[in-house]
Amino acid sequence: MGIKLSTPVEYNLVSLLLSLSRSLDFSNVGIMDHHKKVAFIALNLGRKAGISDQQLMELFKAAIIHDIGAVNHRDKVVLQKFDVESPWCHCVKGRNFVAGIPDLDSTQLSIYCHHDSWVGKNQSGLNGTNIPLNSRIIHLADRVDVLINHERYILEQNSEILQRIGRLSGKVFDPELFDILMELGKQESFWLDLVSPWIEECMLEIIPENLVSVERDNLMTVARLFARVVDDRSSFTYRHSLYVSQVCRVLANKAGLSKDECYLLEIAGLLHDLGKMAVPEDIIEKPGKLTAHEYDIIKQHSYYTYWLLNPVLPGQEVAAWAAYHHERLDAKGYPFKKTANELDLPTRIVAVADVFTALREDRPYRPGLSYTEIKAAMDQEIVSGVLDKEVVAMLYDCQQELDEIWSNLSLLGVQ
């Protein structure tokens, strides 16, 4: 199964955040690449300002997930307007998301203040140089990207962008940082890099190579962070990914999989719905039956899960385990139409865990089912060629342990 882990293991934090942050850029207009562009602008500003390598890394971490608190498409539409009247809600939520997350906890204040105005009247109570430098940089970079019209050639609008920003220098934006932006803006290559297919490579040239690793144990907490972001989009799914991951862990242990397989399977469970960030919330929370078009929109989520996760753990099969959770043993699943021979045990475990969790949860169109109703539904899924009979049998054997986990998550109010 391609398991190649050993303890301790380090992962590339930059690669991890570049891949996972793309899930934050889904909107009603497609993938915006907003976070990548803001990070690129911010890193260029930070480097030209002369900050240290360590500070550059902290700046990257905050910039690449700065809008993590904007979980719904409607929130993102508001933020794409240049003048945002009340940006604080997503700033607060973003700060709360990263609090206590190893490798990301240090970005709390930067994310919280990234819409702070230079002259003050901010929710943080800060103004001027009291606003964290990284926040000031991200705020400027963020608004530059918002002003770009992607239907026009970049070198025909860069002067207009600088003029628009310049009118707010010393009012909304740090005047010294604006001066640095003006110097950067003289380089055509800066603007061409910003809209080029090679923006990621350009960014990687700036990030210090000696500061990009993340410990194996911290990988789990980052996965939990993004699972929380996905689940936060609906009150009906506030514990979905976390419970799926715990069911995966229990079943993996029951099946006798190795410690490393269990670890990666738990991560696959946490991130199996990462691609659902592409699905509009009016479909996710629709109380009635989906139309054929809406169902087709839903089908893309596991496709995106695969391509968001594939670069994260190269050489491992986590992306497949996570993304194949809507494939069926009879080859009638979606979106890859995998056959039974192509669905290994970990993949089958994630599929069973996802169905079991969905049946337990309240949904917009029905309340959560009783255990008797769940068992009847899953038995039918076996008959219909959807789920693996042996994995479902293992799940029934673990009912008490799974009930305890469910109760604990309910008591904790995991959100």
Residue pairs with C-beta under 8 A, 6 or more apart in sequence:
1 261
1 317
1 344
1 346
2 315
2 316
2 317
3 258
3 260
3 261
3 264
3 316
3 317
4 315
4 316
5 216
5 260
5 263
5 264
5 316
6 260
7 216
8 215
8 216
9 215
9 216
10 213
10 214
10 215
10 216
11 213
11 214
11 216
11 219
11 312
11 313
12 212
12 213
12 214
13 61
13 103
13 212
13 213
13 214
14 60
14 204
14 207
14 212
15 212
15 311
15 312
16 214
16 219
16 222
16 312
17 60
17 61
17 64
17 65
17 222
18 36
18 64
18 200
18 311
19 308
19 309
19 310
19 311
19 312
20 222
20 226
20 274
20 308
20 312
21 35
21 36
21 64
21 65
22 31
22 33
22 35
22 36
22 308
23 226
23 229
23 230
23 274
23 275
23 277
23 304
23 308
24 34
24 35
24 65
24 67
24 68
24 70
24 229
24 277
25 31
25 32
25 33
25 34
25 35
25 36
26 32
26 73
26 277
26 278
26 304
27 73
27 76
27 77
27 80
28 73
28 77
28 280
31 278
32 76
32 80
33 199
34 67
34 145
35 63
35 64
35 65
35 66
35 67
36 64
36 199
36 200
36 203
37 141
37 145
37 148
37 194
37 199
38 63
38 64
38 66
38 138
38 141
38 142
38 145
39 60
39 63
39 64
39 141
39 203
40 193
40 194
40 199
40 202
40 203
41 140
41 141
41 144
41 145
41 194
42 59
42 60
42 63
42 134
42 137
42 138
42 141
43 56
43 59
43 60
43 63
43 203
43 206
43 207
44 184
44 190
44 206
45 137
45 140
45 141
45 177
45 180
45 181
45 184
46 55
46 56
46 59
46 134
46 137
47 56
47 206
48 180
48 183
48 184
49 133
49 137
49 177
49 180
51 59
51 133
53 208
53 210
53 211
54 208
54 211
55 133
55 134
56 206
56 207
56 208
57 207
57 208
57 211
57 212
58 106
58 107
58 110
58 134
59 110
59 134
59 137
59 138
60 203
60 207
61 103
61 104
61 106
61 107
62 107
62 110
62 111
62 114
62 134
62 135
62 138
63 134
63 137
63 138
63 141
65 94
65 98
65 104
65 107
65 111
66 94
66 110
66 111
66 114
66 138
66 142
67 76
67 79
67 90
67 94
68 93
68 94
68 97
68 98
68 111
68 225
68 229
69 89
69 90
69 91
69 92
69 93
69 94
69 95
69 96
69 97
69 111
70 76
70 79
70 90
70 93
70 94
71 93
71 229
71 232
71 233
71 277
72 233
72 281
73 280
73 281
74 281
75 89
75 90
78 84
79 87
79 90
79 146
80 146
81 146
82 143
82 146
82 147
82 164
84 115
87 115
88 115
88 123
91 111
91 112
91 113
91 114
91 115
91 123
92 112
92 123
93 232
94 111
94 112
95 108
95 109
95 111
95 112
97 225
97 228
97 229
98 104
98 105
98 107
98 108
98 111
98 225
99 105
99 108
101 221
101 222
101 224
101 225
102 214
102 215
102 217
102 218
102 221
103 214
103 218
103 222
104 222
104 225
107 134
109 132
109 135
110 132
110 134
110 135
110 138
111 135
112 124
112 135
113 122
113 124
113 126
113 131
113 132
113 135
114 135
114 138
114 139
114 142
115 122
115 139
115 142
116 122
116 124
116 126
116 127
116 131
116 135
116 136
116 139
117 127
117 171
117 172
118 127
118 128
118 131
118 136
118 170
118 171
118 172
118 173
118 174
118 175
119 127
119 128
119 170
119 171
119 172
120 126
120 127
120 128
121 127
122 131
124 131
129 174
131 174
136 173
136 174
136 177
137 177
139 172
139 173
140 165
140 173
140 174
140 177
140 178
140 181
143 165
143 172
143 173
144 161
144 165
144 181
145 194
147 160
147 161
147 164
147 165
148 154
148 157
148 161
148 194
148 195
149 157
150 195
154 191
154 192
154 194
154 195
155 188
155 191
155 192
158 185
158 191
162 181
162 182
162 185
165 173
165 178
165 181
166 178
166 182
169 175
169 178
170 178
184 190
185 191
193 199
193 202
196 202
214 222
216 263
219 267
220 263
220 266
220 267
220 270
223 267
223 270
223 271
224 242
224 270
226 270
226 271
226 274
227 241
227 242
227 245
227 270
227 271
227 273
227 274
228 241
228 242
228 415
229 277
230 237
230 241
230 273
230 274
230 276
230 277
231 237
231 238
231 239
231 240
231 241
231 242
231 273
231 415
232 238
232 415
233 276
233 277
233 281
233 284
234 281
234 284
234 285
236 285
236 361
236 362
236 363
236 364
237 284
237 361
238 414
238 415
239 361
239 409
239 410
239 414
239 415
240 273
240 357
240 358
240 361
241 269
241 270
241 271
241 272
241 273
242 270
242 409
242 414
243 357
243 360
243 405
243 406
243 409
244 269
244 270
244 272
244 350
244 353
244 354
244 357
245 266
245 267
245 268
245 269
245 270
245 353
246 266
246 269
246 402
246 405
246 409
247 269
247 352
247 353
247 356
247 357
247 395
247 402
247 405
248 265
248 266
248 268
248 269
248 349
248 350
248 353
249 262
249 265
249 266
249 269
250 398
250 401
250 402
250 405
251 349
251 352
251 353
251 391
251 394
251 395
251 398
252 261
252 262
252 265
252 266
252 346
252 349
253 262
254 394
254 397
254 398
255 345
255 349
255 391
255 394
257 265
257 345
257 346
261 346
264 313
264 316
264 317
264 318
264 321
264 346
265 321
265 346
265 349
265 350
267 318
267 322
268 318
268 321
268 322
268 346
268 350
269 322
269 350
269 353
271 305
271 308
271 309
271 318
271 322
272 302
272 305
272 322
272 323
272 325
272 350
272 354
273 301
273 305
274 304
274 305
274 308
274 309
274 322
275 300
275 301
275 302
275 303
275 304
275 305
275 306
275 308
275 323
276 284
276 301
276 305
277 304
278 300
278 301
278 304
279 297
279 298
279 300
279 301
280 297
283 290
283 294
283 297
283 298
285 364
286 294
286 364
286 365
287 364
287 365
288 365
289 365
290 298
299 326
299 334
299 335
300 335
302 323
302 324
302 325
302 326
302 334
302 335
303 323
303 335
303 336
305 319
305 322
305 323
306 319
306 320
306 322
306 323
306 336
307 319
309 318
309 319
309 322
309 323
310 319
312 318
312 319
313 319
317 344
317 346
320 347
321 344
321 346
321 347
321 350
322 350
323 336
324 333
324 336
324 338
324 343
324 347
324 350
324 351
325 347
325 350
325 351
325 354
326 333
326 334
326 335
326 351
326 354
327 333
327 334
327 336
327 337
327 338
327 342
327 343
327 347
327 351
328 385
328 386
329 340
329 343
329 348
329 385
329 386
329 387
329 388
330 340
330 384
330 385
330 386
331 337
331 338
331 339
331 340
332 385
333 386
343 351
343 388
345 391
348 387
348 388
348 391
349 391
351 386
351 387
351 388
352 378
352 387
352 388
352 391
352 392
352 395
353 395
355 378
355 381
355 386
355 387
356 374
356 378
356 395
356 402
359 368
359 369
359 373
359 374
359 377
359 378
360 368
360 369
360 374
360 406
361 368
362 368
369 377
371 399
375 396
378 387
378 392
378 395
379 392
381 387
381 392
382 388
382 389
382 392
395 402
